[in-house]
Amino acid sequence: MADEYDLVVIGAGTGGYVAAIRAAQLGNRVAIVEKEALGGTCLHKGCIPSKTLLRSAEVYREVKGSAAFGVNTEGAKLDFSKVQARKQTIVEQLHTGVQQLLQNENITVFEGHARILGPSIFSPRAGSISIEYTDGADNEVLVPKHVLIATGSQPRRLSDVDFSHENVMTSDDALFMERLPASMTIIGGGVIGTEWASMLIDFGVEVTVLEAQDRLLPGEDEAISAEMKKQLEKRGIRVCLNAGVKTGDMHIEPEYVGVQAHIDGEQQTFAAECLLVSIGREANISDIGLQNTEIETEDGKIITNEWGQTKEAHMYAIGDVTRGYELAHVASHQGTIAVEHMNEENPAGLNERQMPRCTYSHPEVASIGLSETEAKAQGFQVKVGTFPLRAIGKALIHGDADGFCKFISNGENNDLLGVHMIGTDATELISEGALAMLLDAADWEVAETVHPHPSVSEVFKEAALHADRRAIHLSR
């Protein structure tokens, strides 16, 4: 007989396991089906390992620059094997933590590949789950009241590029490099490509970034993109924009990879020891049985409403398989919303304007809400306030004062429309902007909030004051 559950979650990434725990808290009998490791891409091939490597790169950069602080550290060396070992230790620690959390909530975990079945002897409606076990055991069928699809995404590959070579890789592959190459060409200047460029240059790798669009970080405010390009080039990274890469003409040898790109009307060749392809991600929905349901997709993504509900009302989808931001914290929030909705808890639907976005490069980038261009395009009368970190005492004390904070507000009622920051601690400080957006704060309300001195967070107050036309520490 098939096993019955209130909820079966397909995929145990950040969104999936958070949703499962929330459902268990609400009294549901919950199962998770995961074909790889609990924690998903974020824990094993994304957020955690990449940010661990970025932290090692940051420490190495700071050690090499310590003479500016009066600290002599001549002879400091990088041991990349220990960098990788530290990364793996952190991943394993967090993996154990996820396992314990699910055990504490009595959530059943099935290790195998899940496929959604259509109407059958198990259920008159689509949604039963067939589990194909990796060890070859007989398939098992689960019959849930609700299904949550949280199968995540994988790096998008160029169809005519052979990734079987050790020196041609995706971001997944790069995380497990046993040694650092002397040089790296990166195709793609989005968040992942920018983070890898920043990390590798700190580790002493020669880096070139080829971006097809006219700016780095195309999803960010234009001023942020321009500042990032300036800062990366200042650190020695070669950045080529409007680069039309011709992958069909790629030349791959064991010692180097040659890539041709059309830039400024000229055909140029870029040769490096390794190539990293970072052109976005694609949803994992090709082999999960969607054809057995009425679930609709568009451009490779599952269509949902603001609560994650698909066209099959008892089936939900969250995270990278849906349209919107491909971010772990967004997936977790979506998972909570979906579970509360299916349990009739009346949650508010997802509001993408309240979702912070972060790039963990040097300098860091963080933003929330609308960019200046987006706000104007939506018809808002825009007010802008900008304040440089170079005028913030704590940033100077840190020795990291490049960058700025930019506030965008509605000129008609002063409501905050967006916050954008590039510079030290941006990915931590953006939570203040997220709280302000959640509470529908006005720029003057942020300006009236007392910030400690000295602190980098003062840049939020100063930018808000500038937006409200009351700047104190900027010349008129």
N, C-alpha and C positions, 0 to 999 in steps of 0.2 A: 504493500500500500504506500502511496506517495505521502511524504511528510508535509504537514500543513503549518504555515507560519502567518503571522500578521503582516510581516514585511520581509522580503528578500532583497538584499542590496547586492548588486552586481558590481564588484570592484571595491577594494578596501584601501583606496587612497585617502588623502586628507578629507575630502568631501564625504566619501562613503563611510568611513569608520565613525566620523563625527555624527553623521545622520543615524547610523545604527545605534550609537550610544544614546542619542536623544530619544529615539523610538523606544528603547528599552526603559528609559526613565519614565516614559509615558505608559508603561505597562504592556508594551507589545512583546510578542514572542518573535525574535529577530534572528535571521541567518544572514551571513555574508558569504558570497562565493568569490574567491580570489585565485587567479591562476598563477600568480607569482608570489610576491612577498607583501605582507601587511604593511601599510604605509604608502604603497604605490610609488608613482614617479617622484613626488615631492621628497619623500624620505630617502629613496634609493638612487634616483637618477636625476634629481632636480634641485629643489630649493636647498635642502640641508647639505648634501655633499658639495655643491658648487659654492655655497656661502662659506663653508668651512675652508675650502681652498682659497677663496677670496680673503678670508681673515689671515691665513698664513702669508699670502702675498702682501697684505697690508702691514703685518708685523715686519716682514723683510724690508719693505720700503722704508718704514720708520726707523729701523735699525741703521740702514745705509745713510739715512739723513739725520742721524742723531747728533752729529757734530754741531748742527745749528742750535741745539739746546745745551751745548757745552758738555756733551757726553761722547767720549771717544770710544768707538767700537770697531776699530780697524781689524780686519781679518775675519769678520763675520761671514759665515758660509751657509749656503742653503743645502739641506739634506732632503731631497724631494721624496725619498722613500719614507722618511718620517712624516712628511707632510701628508702623504697618502695614508699612512698608518693611522694618524690622528683622525683623519676624515672617516675612516672605516670604523674606528672605535666609537665615534659620536653617532654614526648611523646605527650601529648595533645596539648601543645603549637606548636610543629612541625606539628602535624596533621592538626591543624587549618591553619597553613601556607601553606601546600600543597593544601588544599581546596581552599584557596584564590588565589593561583597561577593559578590553573586550571580555576577558575571563570574569572580571569583577561584575560585569553586567549580564553574565550568563548568555552571551551572544554566541551562537553556534557558527563556527568557521569551517567552510568546505573548501578544500584545496583542489581546484580544477577549473575547467573552462565552462562558463555558463552560456546556454542558448535559450532564448525565449521561444516557447512552443505556441502554436496556434490552438484553437479549440480542439479538444481531444477527449479521450476517456477520463482524463484526470480533472478536466474543468470545461464547462461549456463556453468559456470565454478565453481569449488569448491571455497568456501571462504565467502559465506554469513554467518552471525552470528545469531544464535538463542539464545535469552536471556530467561533463566528460572528465574523468579523473586522469591526471598525468601519469599515474602508475599503471594504467591499463585496466583498472578494476571496472566492473560493470557500471554503466551509467545509472544515475539516481535522479529521481524527479521530485521537485519541491512544488507545493501548491500554496502560493501566498495570496492574501487578500490584496496586498499592494506590492508593486515592484519599483525599485529605485535603480535607475541605470547611472552608474558612476564609473565608467570604464576608462575615463581619462583620454590622453593623447600620446602621440609619439612624434619624434622629430620628422619634419617633412623632408623628403629626399628628392634630389634632382633625378629625374627618370633616366637620363643618359650619363650619369656619373657612376662609376664602379666603386662601391664602398668596400670591396673585399680587400683592398690594400690597407696596410697598417697606417700609412701616412695620409689617407683620405678618411675623414671621420665626421660623425655627427657630434652633438654635445654629449650624448650618452657615451659614445666611445671615448671622448676626450677626458671624461671623468676618471677613467681607469688607465691613463697613460702611465707607463712605468718610468719613463724619463721625459725630460723636457726637450723639445726640439730646439734647434738654433733659431729657426724662423717659422712663421706661420702666416698663411693667407687666410683671412676669414671672409667668406661670402655671406653678407647680411649684417647690417648695422642696427638691428633692433635691440631689444633688451638683452637677449642672450648673447648675441655677437658683441655688444658693447661690454658686457661683464667679462667675457672671455678675453677681449682685447686688453682691458684694464688689468686683469689678473696676470696675463702672460707677459706684458711689458714690465710689471713689477718683478716677475721671476727672471727677467733678463732675456726674454725671447724677443726677437725682432718681429714686429707685427704690421701687417697691412690689412685694412678693412675695405672691402668693396661693397658699396651700398647702391642698389638700383635707383632709389629715390633721391630727391634733391637735398635730404638732410638725414642725419642720424636720428634714432629714436623717433620715427615718424608719428607715433601716437602721442608725443608730448607737445607742449606749447613750443612755438617756434623759437622763442628766446632761449628756452632750455636747450633745445637741439643745437643752436648755434654755440652756446657756451660749452656744451659737451665736446663738440668738435674742436673748439679752441683749446680746451684743457687736454684732450687726448693727444693732439698734435704737439702741444707744449711738452708732453712727456715722451715724445719720440715716436708715436704711432703714425703711420701713414694712412690717411683717410681719403678715399676716392669716392666721390658722390656721382650720381647719374651714371653709374658704371654698369653697362650692359654686358654681362658675362656670357661668353660663348662656350658653354660647357662641352659642346661637341668637339671643340678643338683642344680639349685639355690633354696635356702630355704628362703621363705618370711614370716615374721611375722610382726605384727603391730609395734613391738619395734625394729626390726633389719632385715637386708637382708644379707644372707650368700651366697657368691659367691666362687666357686671353680675354680682354675686356675692351669695349668701345667707350672711350672717355673723351669728351670735348672734341669730337670729330676724328679722333685718332684711335687706331688699334694698338693697344699696349699689352705687353706680356708681363705677368707677375710670376716669379719663381720663388718658391720657398720649400723648406724641408717637408712641411705638412700643410694640408688644406683642411679647414674646418667649415662645413656647410651649415649655416645657421639662418634658415629662411622661413622660420615659423614652425608650427606644429599642426598635425592633422588628427581628427578625432578617431578613437578606436571603436568604430561601429560596424565594421564590415562583416564580422562573423559572429554576431550575437543574436541573430534571429529576428531582426526588425521586419524582415519580409513576411513574417508570420503574424504581423500585427497591423493595425491601422495607423501606427505612428508615422508622422510626416517628417521629412528632412528637407533641408535646403542648403546647398553648397557644402554638403558633407557634415552638417550639424543637425541635431534633433530640434524640432520646433516645440517650444513650451510656452506656457503663459507665465505670469510673474511669480507664480508659486511653484514652478517647475513641472506642472502638469502637462502631459502630452495629449494627443487626440484621444488616446485610450485613457479615460478618466482615472482609472485605478493604477496607471503606470506613470511614473515621474522620471525626470532626467535632470542631472546637475553637473556642474563643472565643465571641463573642456569639451564634452560631447555636445554642449549647447552653445547657442550664439551668445556672444558677450565676452567679457574678460576671461582669459585663461590664467587664472590666479588661484593659488591654493586657498587663500583666506576667503575668496569669493565662493569657491566650491563648498567650503565648510558652512558659510552663511546660507547658501542655497539649500544645502542638505537639511539644516535646521528648519528653514522655512517649509520645505517640502514635507517633512515628517509632521510638523505641527499642523500643516494644512490637511494632510490625509487623516489626522486625528481630530479634526474639527476644532482646533485651538484658535482659529481666526488670526493667524499671523499677518503682519504687513507684508506685501509682496516685495520682491527685490527692487531696490532703487539704485541703479548703476552710478548715479551721481554721487552716492555716498560711499563708493568703493575706492579706497586708496590704491595707488599703483606705485611700485618701487623698482628702481634699478640699483643694484648693490655694487656698482663700479666705484672707481675713484675719479672724480667726485661722485658722491651718491646723488640720485635723483628720486624725488617723491612728489606725487601730485594727487589731487582729488578734484572732481568736478570738471567744469568746462575750461577749455583753453580760451585765450582771448579771441582767437579766430572763430571758434565754435560759438562763443557767446554772442558775438556780433552777427554771425550767420543765423542765429535763432531769434534775432530781432531785439536783443537787449540793448539798452542804453548803458554802455560799459564804463565803469570807473576802474582804473588800474593803479595799484600801489606797489612799488618795487623798492627793496632795500638791500644794499650789498653787505655781504658777510665781512668785508674788509673794515666796516665801521662797527663791528661787534667785538667787544673786548675779549670775550671768551674764545672766539674763533682765532684771534691773533695770538692768544696765549697757547692755544693748541698748535699753532704754526700751520694752520690749514684754513686760510681766509678767502680762498677763491670761491666765487658763486654768489647767489642772491636768493631772496624769497620774493615771490610775486603774488599779490592778491588781486582777484578779479571780482568785482561786486556790481550789483544792479544800481545804476544811477537813479532810478525812480524811487527805490525804497531801501537802498543800502544793503540788501540781503547779499550774503556771500554766494558767489557762483562758482568759484574755483580757487584753489591754492596750489602753487607750483614752487618747488624749491630744488636747487642744485647746490650741493656743498656738504660740509661735514655734518654728520648725524641726521641728514634729511630723512632717512627711512625710519628713524625713531620719532622725529618731531612731527611727522605728518599726522600722527594720531590726534594731535591738537586740532588740526584742520578737519579731520574726520568727525570729531566730536562737535565742532562748530557747525559743520554741515548737517549733522543729525539733528541738532537743536535749532536749525534754521537761523543761525546767528547773523547779525549784521556786522559789517566791518568795524563799526564804532564799538560794538560789544567786545570784539576781540581786542580792540585798542584799549578798552577800559579794564581788561583783565590784567592784574598785576603779575608781572613776570620777575623771577629772581634775577639779581645782578651780582656777579657776571654770569650769564648763561647764554648758550647759543639760541635758546628759545626766544630770547628778546627780539630776534629777527622777525618773528611773527607779529609781535606788538608794533614794531617799527613799520613793517609793511602795511599793516592795517591802518596805522596813523596816516601813512602817506596816501592810502586810498581814500581816507576820510578828510584829506586836505589839512591835516594837523601835524605834519612831520616835525619832529623835534631835532633829530640828529642828522638831517640832510639840509644842505644849503638851499635857500630859496632861489 
